[in-house]
Amino acid sequence: MDNIVLEYRDPIVGVILVVFLVFLISFFTYSYGIYKERRARKDYRKLSLRFELGKLKEDDYINLYKTYNLPFDSILLLASTFLHKGDYNKAISVYLALLEHVKDRVKKEELLELLGTTYLKGGFLQRSKDVFLKILKNSPRNKNVLKNLMIVCEKLKDYKKAKEITEALEELSVDVKNDKIYFDSLLIINDSILSYEKRTDILYEIFKENKIIERVFTTFLLQFNKDFFYNHIDEFDCSKIIDILWYQPKNDIDFEKVEKNQFLKEILNAKNHINNLENSSDFVLDILILINNHKKGINASLNFEFICSSCKQSHPFFEVRCPHCHNIFTLQVKHHICKSFFQANQSLQ
C-alpha cells in the first residue's frame, strides 16, 4: 500500500498530468479557434457575395462595423455606394442605423453631416434643415454645414434666413459676396409690397454695380417690365442670355428697339422672326441665317446646355447655383444647332 502511494506521489507523474492537461486545453482552444474562424469566413464570404451582387442591406453595415471591426471610414465608403446609385433612402437608412451604435462625438457629427447632405440631395429639405441645425448647436463654426444650410434655406425660399447665414460665413472668412448679392436680389424680387417699377429701379442699381445678376434681372424684366428691358437693351450682353431670348414669344418683342443690339438682331434673324441680315458673327447663328435665306423648308433650331465654369459639369437646364458643386453664377450657356422640335414631331407621325 505504501508503495502505491509513493508511486502516485511521484513528481514525474504530476508533470505528465500537467503536460497532458495543457495539451488538452490547447487542443480544444485551437480547435474552437479554427471553428470560429471558419464560421466567420463563411459568414464574411456570404456577406461579400451579397455586396458584389448589390444586395447589401442596412443591417449588414452594422454587422461589419460591430462584428468584423471594419474601420468607420470603410463603412462610410461602402455606404456611399447607395448614393452613387441614387438610392438616397437606403443611404439614409444606413446612416440612421449607424447613428444608434456610434458613440464617438466626432464620428457622430460626421454621420449627421452625411445624413443632412443626403436628405438635401434626396429633396427632404425640412429634414435636412433640422439635421444641420442640430449639428450647429454643438459646432456653430462648421463652415460646410452652414453652407449646406444656406442652400436648404434658398431652396425653401427663405431668402432672409439664407442671407443671415451668409453673414455668419463671412465672419468665418468664407467668400460669399456673390451669394449675398443674389439673396439681396431675390428679397427685392419677392417683395410684394413694392411695385414692379420700384423693384426694377432697385434691381437696376444692383445690376449696374454687379453684372453677375444679369440673368436674374433679365428674367424678372421680361416677365414684369419688358419696356424697361428693351429701352436698356444696349446694357445687356445678349450672348449670355441667348436661350432666354430665343424662347421669347414673337408678340412680346419690341422690334424697333432690337436695332440697338447687333447680337439680338442676329438671334432674331436666326429665329426667322426678321430677315435683314445675310450673316452673323456667331458660327451657329450664321448657319441658321443661311438656311433661312437659301434653304427654305429645312427646319433647324437651337438647343442649349449649361456648363459650370467651376466643376465643368454639363446640365440641360439653367440654375443660378450649379446642381453639382453648388457654386453660384458659374453656369454658362452654350448653344448648338439641331433639328427643330416641330420637324422632329412631324417625322414621328
Residue, then its C-alpha position, 0 to 999 in steps of 0.5 A: m500500500d505504501n508503495i502505491v502511494l509513493e508511486y502516485r506521489d511521484p513528481i514525474v507523474g504530476v508533470i505528465l498530468v500537467v503536460f497532458l492537461v495543457f495539451l488538452i486545453s490547447f487542443f480544444t482552444y485551437s480547435y474552437g479557434i479554427y471553428k470560429e474562424r471558419r464560421a466567420r469566413k463563411d459568414y464574411r464570404k456570404l456577406s461579400l457575395r451579397f455586396e458584389l451582387g448589390k444586395l447589401k442591406e442596412d443591417d449588414y453595415i452594422n454587422l461589419y462595423k460591430t462584428y468584423n471591426l471594419p474601420f468607420d471610414s470603410i463603412l462610410l465608403l461602402a455606404s456611399t455606394f447607395l448614393h452613387k446609385g441614387d438610392y438616397n433612402k437606403a443611404i439614409s437608412v444606413y446612416l440612421a442605423l449607424l447613428e444608434h451604435v456610434k458613440d464617438r462625438v466626432k464620428k457622430e457629427e460626421l454621420l449627421e453631416l452625411l445624413g443632412t447632405t443626403y436628405l438635401k440631395g434626396g429633396f427632404l429639405q425640412r429634414s435636412k434643415d433640422v439635421f444641420l441645425k442640430i449639428l450647429k448647436n454643438s459646432p456653430r463654426n462648421k463652415n460646410v454645414l452652414k453652407n449646406l444650410m444656406i442652400v436648404c434655406e434658398k431652396l425653401k425660399d427663405y431668402k432672409k434666413a439664407k442671407e443671415i447665414t451668409e453673414a455668419l460665413e463671412e465672419l468665418s472668412v468664407d467668400v460669399k459676396n456673390d451669394k449675398i448679392y443674389f439673396d439681396s436680389l431675390l428679397i427685392i424680387n419677392d417683395s410684394i409690397l413694392s411695385y414692379e417699377k420700384r423693384t426694377d429701379i432697385l434691381y437696376e442699381i444692383f445690376k449696374e454695380n454687379k453684372i453677375i445678376e444679369r440673368v436674374f434681372t433679365t428674367f424678372l424684366l421680361q416677365f414684369n417690365k419688358d419696356f424697361f428691358y428693351n429701352h436698356i437693351d444696349e446694357f445687356d450682353c445678349s450672348k449670355i442670355i441667348d436661350i432666354l431670348w430665343y424662347q421669347p414669344k414673337n408678340d412680346i418683342d419690341f422690334e424697333k428697339v432690337e436695332k440697338n443690339q447687333f447680337l439680338k438682331e442676329i438671334l432674331n434673324a436666326k429665329n426667322h422672326i426678321n430677315n435683314l441680315e445675310n450673316s452673323s458673327d456667331f458660327v451657329l447663328d450664321i448657319l441658321i441665317l443661311i438656311n433661312n435665306h437659301k434653304k427654305g423648308i429645312n427646319a433647324s433650331l437651337n438647343f442649349e446646355f449649361i456648363c459650370s465654369s467651376c466643376k465643368q459639369s454639363h446640365p440641360f437646364f439653367e440654375v443660378r447655383c450649379p446642381h453639382c458643386h453648388n457654386i453660384f453664377t458659374l453656369q454658362v450657356k452654350h448653344h448648338i444647332c439641331k433639328s427643330f422640335f416641330q420637324a422632329n414631331q412631324s417625322l414621328q407621325 
